[in-house]
Amino acid sequence: MVVLVTGANGQLGQAIQSVSGIYPQIAFVFRSSAELDVTNLQSCIAVFEKYQPDYCINAAAYTAVDKAESEPEKAYLINVIGARNIAEVCKNNRAILLHISTDFVFDGTSIIPYTEEDLPNPTGVYGKTKLDGEKAIQEIWNKYIIIRTSWVYSQFGNNFMKTMLRLAAERTHLSVVNDQIGTPTNAVDLAEVLIKMIQFCQNTPIEVFGVYNFSNEGQCSWYDFAKKIFEINTIKIDLQPISSDSYPTPARRPAYSVLDKCKIKKAFGVAIKNWEESLKTISFIT
């Protein structure tokens, strides 16, 4: 079984690489954006012709939420045209596509966890391009699994956890917003779930294509998340909660973006760790 992973140098791509050795029955092919440019259809075709993947995990994405507001064309090119190209080559090669999406497809006005059936309503460029990418896939190829996730962090790439640890080494006090509620997702947990989904598809005749939510369990604010990061790493710092109004950003963040995971747990039988438990497995001082 050949599994192609796009965006291999990104946070999720590196997380998948970190656990790939546990699965010798899977031949992983990792391709960075330099090796497989999802915005170039010919690049996609060439890689698929060479490796003939049975599955493709599309982890290639434009994820700079604030920068997207000033670079909408670039975000659209990667998140929409890129997704469309990957769906096209998956269809032509009969490969099952696993595509990573985001909680930013929602506007954050809910007060209960979002299900896969809730109506998306993105408020910024990033969320809109990710939603349009989902739609492009759904229009082209029916053998897809779209996974919406949130607040992804890990020991790889750039993310909130690593930023907090870096700032704590530079400062004696820090302020973090406490009125945005969501759920952190350990990228390694997400990587493991993606592989479990592939194994499930390989070993059962049941079709489980569609949209799924995945994050760790529980919920917190960014302030709570930072506090737990420092606590686990025994870092003493003056951490203060602030409102989003005190920390304006070019892109508005969802006030509430907790995802309901009932569907993925039922369909694939996955057990999901609480975010605090999972954070303890990878937190470290940089």
N, C-alpha and C positions, 0 to 999 in steps of 0.2 A: 504494500500500500504506500503510495507516494503522496505526501502532503506538502504543498507549496505554501510558504509563508511570505507574504509581501511586507514591506516596511520592516525588514529584519533588524535594522539598527535602532528602531524606536523602542519605547519602554516595553510594550507588550511583546514585540518581536524578540527582544533580549530575554524576557521572562520565559517565553516558549523555548528558546534555545537552552536556558538553564535547566529545564526539566526534560528535554528531548531524549537525553541519554537513558532515561528510565524506560523508554519505549523502543526497544531494539526492533520490534516488529514493524515499526513505521519508518519509512525512508523520508526524512524531512529534507526539504530543499529551502534554504533561507536566502532571500534576495532583498538587498537594500534598494533604496530608491535610485541609486546610481546604477544598479544592476538590472532593475526592472522598474521602468518609469511607467506608473499606472496611467499617466496622462497621455501616453503614446501607445496607440493601439498596436502598432507594429512591434514595439518592445514586448508587449503582453503576448502577442501571437508567437513571437520567436521563443520566449521562455516556455510557454505551454507546449509548443511543438517539440522542444528539446527534452523536457522532463515528463510530459504526459501525466500530470498529476491527477489523482483520483479525487482529491480534496484541495481546496484553496482557502487558507485563512487570510482574509484581506485586512491586515493591520496597518496598511498605508493610509495615512490621513493627515489633513491639516488640522492641528489641534490648538493653535495659538488663539484662544478665544477672543482676547482683546485686539490683537493684531488683525484679526479677520475683519474687524470693522473698517480698517483702512486698506485692507488687501482683499476685497470681496472676490475679485477675479481669480486670484490665486487659490483662495479657499474653494471656490466653485470648481476650478479646474481639477483639483486633487480629490475633493469630496464627492463631486457629482460626476464629472467626466471620467475620473479615475474609476469610480464604482461601476459606471456604465460599461467601461472597457473590460473590466475584470468579469462582469456578468456575461458580457458577449463571448469572451473566450472560454469561460466556464461552460456556457451553453454549447458552443461549437465542439468542445472536447468532452462533453458529458460529465464534467466535474462538479461535485457538490461544493457550493460556496458558503463559507462562514464569514460573515461581514460584521465588523465591530461598529456599533453606533453609540448613542449617548443619551443621557438624561436631559440634555439641552434641547431635545425636540419638544419638551414640555415647557410651559410658561411659569411653572412654580406656584400657581395660585391654589392648588389643591391643599387639603388638610389631612388627606389619607394617602397611603402609598399608591403610586401610579401603577395601573395594570397595562398589559399590552393592548387592551381594547380602548383605553382612554384616548381621547382625541388630541393629537399633537398640536402645539401652537407655539412654535419657537419665537423668541423675541429678538434674537440677534442673528448676525450673518453666519456664525459657526453652526448654531442649531439648525438654521434654515438649510444650509448646504448639506448637513448630515441627513436631514429629513428628505431632501431632494435626492440624495444618494440612495436612500432606502427605496424611494419610489422608482428610481431608474432601474434598480435591480429587480424589483417586483414586476416591472413592465417587460423585462427581457427574459428572465429565466425563473422557472418555478422550483428548481431544486436549490433553495437557499435557506440559510438560517441567519437571521439578523439578531445580534445580541446587543441590547442597549445596556450600557454600564455607567458607572458614576464614580467620580473622585478617585481615579486610579493613581496608585502610588506603588513604589517598590524601591529596591536598591539600584535600579537602572534608570538611566535618562534623567530628565528634569521633572520634578513633581513637588507637591506640597511638603511631604515629609522631609525631603532632602533640603528644600528651601528653609524650612524651620530650623533644621540642625545647623545649616550654614549661618543663618542669622543669629542663632544663639551663641555661636562661636565669636561673633563680631560685636554683639550688643549685650547690654545688661538688662534692657527692658524691651518689650515687644507688645504691640496691640494687634488683635485678630478679631475679625467680625464674628458675632455670636447670634446673628438673626438670619442666617442661611442654614437650613437643615437638610442633611442628606446622609449618605452612607459611604464611607471609604471602601475602596475595593483594592485588595492586594492583587497586583498584576500576576503574581505566580498562581494564586487561586483561580484567577480568570483563565490563565494558560491551561491549568489542569482540567478545568471544566470544558474548555474547547476540545481538548484531546479526548475526554470522556464522551463528548457528544459525537465525535468522529467514530470512536469505537462502537458506540451504540448504533449509529447509522450503518456501520459495516456489518454488524452482527445480528441485525433484526430486519425483518421485512416491513415493519411498521414505518410509515412515513411521518416524520415529525418536523417537516419544513414549516417555516413561519417566523414570527417575531417573538423573541424571548427577552426577559429582563434578567440581569445578573449583577449582583453586588454582594458584598458580605452582609451579614445580618445586623440588625440594630440600626440606630440612627444617632446623629450628633450634630453639633454646629462645628464650624471650622475652628472656633475657639476651643471647644471640647477636644477636637482632634489634636490640636497643637498641645494642649495641656497633657494629654495622654502620651504623646510622643516624648515630651520632656520628662514626664514621670517615669516612663519605661527606661529612658536613657540616663536617669538620675542627673538631670540638668537643672540647676537652680537659675531661674530667670524671673524677672518681674513681668508676668504675662497679664495683660489687661483686655477685657472684652470691650469691643466697640460696635456701633451699628454700621450697617452698610452705607448709610448716609455720610458717615465720617470717613469712609474709604471709597470714594467714587471710582468706578472703572469704566472704560469705553463701552464694554458690553455688560448689560444688566444680567446678574446671576439670578437663577431661580431661587425664590425664597424657601421653597420646599421641593425637594426632588427625590424623595425616598421611593425606591422601586419595589413593587410587589413581586416576590419570587415564586409564588405558588405554581405557576405554569411550568417553569423549568424543573422544579423539584418533582412534580408529578410526572412529567414526560420522560425525564432522563434519570430519575432516582438519585439526584445529586444531594449530598449533605453539604450544607454551607456553614462555614465558621462565622462566629460573631466577629465584628470588625476589631474589637479590642484584643481578642484572642489571637487573631491573625496578625495584628500589628506587632505583637510580641515576638513573632517568629522571624522578623526581618529587621526590626529597628536597630540602628547602629549609629555611632557618632562618626561624622565625616570630617 
